[in-house]
Amino acid sequence: MISPRTGNEYKAEVISELKVVSTGSIEETDDGKYRYPIVDTTKTLEYAIKVENMLDVKFGMVLLFKNVRGGATNRGGWYNADFVEVVNRNAT
């Protein structure tokens, strides 16, 4: 992959679909994208994923991120996804 921000080439694993729980907040970033603080209950982790689309989220809402990638940095880490959508609680 090539970073759109730096132009550097990098390797990262891509998770095609990731279901996580919203903390109920969203933050617009300087580049016009949106950062969603989430909780990954299967791995007991808290982090944020940045995507281009904005949703109206509430605490405890289940979100599905598509094509998640990221990695460790000196400041913690970064995580991006192509898209996020709300998971219908009645979906099987």
C-alpha positions as CSV (number, residue, x, y, z in Angstrom):
1,M,0.0,0.0,0.0
2,I,1.0,3.6,-0.4
3,S,0.2,6.3,2.2
4,P,-1.9,9.1,0.7
5,R,-0.5,11.4,3.3
6,T,3.2,10.7,3.0
7,G,3.6,8.8,-0.3
8,N,5.6,6.2,1.5
9,E,5.0,2.5,0.8
10,Y,4.0,0.3,3.7
11,K,2.7,-3.2,4.5
12,A,-0.3,-3.7,6.6
13,E,-2.8,-6.5,7.2
14,V,-6.3,-5.7,6.1
15,I,-9.4,-6.9,8.1
16,S,-12.2,-7.1,5.6
17,E,-15.0,-6.7,8.2
18,L,-14.7,-5.7,11.8
19,K,-17.7,-5.4,14.2
20,V,-17.1,-3.2,17.2
21,V,-19.0,-1.1,19.7
22,S,-19.3,2.7,19.5
23,T,-18.4,4.9,22.5
24,G,-21.0,7.3,21.3
25,S,-18.7,10.0,20.0
26,I,-17.2,11.1,16.7
27,E,-14.5,13.5,15.8
28,E,-14.0,15.3,12.5
29,T,-10.3,15.3,11.5
30,D,-8.3,18.0,9.7
31,D,-8.4,16.1,6.5
32,G,-12.2,16.0,6.4
33,K,-12.6,12.4,7.6
34,Y,-14.2,11.1,10.8
35,R,-12.6,9.3,13.7
36,Y,-14.7,6.9,15.7
37,P,-13.6,5.9,19.2
38,I,-14.6,2.2,19.6
39,V,-14.4,-0.8,21.8
40,D,-13.4,-4.2,20.4
41,T,-15.2,-6.5,22.8
42,T,-13.7,-9.7,21.4
43,K,-10.1,-8.5,22.0
44,T,-10.9,-6.1,24.9
45,L,-9.3,-3.2,23.2
46,E,-10.2,0.5,22.9
47,Y,-9.0,2.5,19.9
48,A,-10.2,4.8,17.1
49,I,-10.8,4.1,13.4
50,K,-10.8,6.9,10.8
51,V,-13.1,6.7,7.7
52,E,-14.6,9.1,5.1
53,N,-18.3,8.7,5.9
54,M,-20.1,10.1,8.9
55,L,-22.8,8.4,11.0
56,D,-24.9,9.6,13.8
57,V,-23.7,7.2,16.5
58,K,-24.9,6.5,20.0
59,F,-23.2,4.8,22.9
60,G,-23.3,1.0,22.6
61,M,-24.2,1.0,18.9
62,V,-22.6,-1.9,16.9
63,L,-20.6,-0.6,13.9
64,L,-19.2,-2.6,11.0
65,F,-16.0,-1.2,9.5
66,K,-14.9,-2.5,6.1
67,N,-11.2,-3.0,5.1
68,V,-9.6,-2.0,8.3
69,R,-5.8,-1.5,8.3
70,G,-3.4,0.2,10.6
71,G,-0.2,-0.2,12.6
72,A,1.9,0.9,15.5
73,T,3.6,4.3,15.7
74,N,5.7,6.2,18.2
75,R,2.5,8.0,19.3
76,G,0.4,4.8,19.7
77,G,-1.1,3.7,16.4
78,W,-3.3,4.5,13.5
79,Y,-6.3,2.7,12.1
80,N,-8.3,3.5,8.9
81,A,-11.2,1.9,7.1
82,D,-12.9,2.3,3.7
83,F,-16.4,2.5,5.1
84,V,-18.5,2.2,8.3
85,E,-22.1,1.3,8.7
86,V,-24.5,0.6,11.6
87,V,-25.3,-3.1,12.3
88,N,-29.0,-3.8,12.6
89,R,-29.4,-5.5,15.9
90,N,-32.0,-7.8,14.4
91,A,-29.7,-9.0,11.6
92,T,-28.5,-12.6,11.7
